[in-house]
Amino acid sequence: PSTLPERLYERVFAESYLYFYRNRERFSDLRIVIIYPSRSKEQSDIRPYLSQLNSPQVNRIYLDELGDIRSLPVWVALMVLTILEDEQATEEAKYLLTRSQRETPEPANRAIIDLLTTIMVYKFEGKSQTEVEEMLGITLKETRVYREIREEGEKSLVLRQLTRRVGELPQEVRQRVESLSLEQLENLGEALLDFTSMADLETWLEALES
């Protein structure tokens, strides 16, 4: 939104302390980080919270004061990307993609690509996911959305083929098949061509799980 709630600090501190209270046994310390695009967006009435805001346990970050986006760690630079104008955001997004591929090992690089794509889709509301990917030079196969669609498609295909081969699958067997990775589903898609009964499928699954 263009303006942040004037009672943001009321909500941040109330919910943070309540969450900490309810999960006290899990945590030994409390840290609160509040991220603003700029100081001009900060809640104006901060007097009731001066002691909390000046505490070493509370950090306020203003994205437009972090410096050159290209000098920042990639994960921090992604936050700064959200406040840039469209033309600059596109240029810097391409730079961050190249830098991430060079510096960040998998699977972290995949996570960065997915997050960066999500940020740009949000910034360019009039463009589709595919249009944004083309604008950034990202191939569809690199995105989480594509991998999820491919996995769901492979799962649906394998289940249909199994039903034709060995009959309706019991719920327990169906769940085991649905939990397989994309690579395992592809392997099953090849193996099921030799199945003649439910026993063949169960033997294959047991061998995989052993």
WODABEL-V46636 format. One record per backbone hydrogen bond with DSSP energy under -0.5 kcal/mol. CO is the residue of the C=O (numbers start at 1). NH is the residue of the N-H. If there is no record, write none. Layout:
CO NH
CO NH
This chain:
5 8
7 11
8 12
9 13
10 14
11 15
12 16
13 17
14 18
15 19
16 20
17 21
18 22
19 23
21 24
23 26
23 27
32 59
33 35
34 36
34 61
36 63
37 64
38 41
39 42
44 46
46 49
47 50
49 53
50 54
52 55
55 58
57 32
59 34
61 36
61 63
62 65
63 66
68 71
69 72
73 77
74 78
75 79
76 79
76 80
77 81
78 82
79 82
80 83
81 84
85 89
86 90
87 91
88 92
89 93
90 94
91 95
92 96
93 97
94 98
95 99
96 100
97 101
98 102
99 103
100 104
103 105
105 108
105 109
107 111
108 112
109 113
110 114
111 115
112 116
113 117
114 118
115 119
116 120
117 121
118 122
119 123
120 124
123 125
124 127
128 132
129 133
130 134
131 135
132 136
133 137
133 138
139 142
140 143
143 147
144 148
145 149
146 150
147 151
148 152
149 153
150 154
151 155
152 156
153 157
154 158
155 159
156 160
157 161
158 162
159 163
160 164
161 165
162 166
162 167
163 167
170 174
171 175
172 176
173 177
174 178
175 179
177 180
181 185
182 186
183 187
184 188
185 189
186 190
187 191
188 192
190 193
191 194
192 195
197 200
197 201
198 202
199 203
200 204
201 205
202 206
203 207
204 208
205 209
206 210
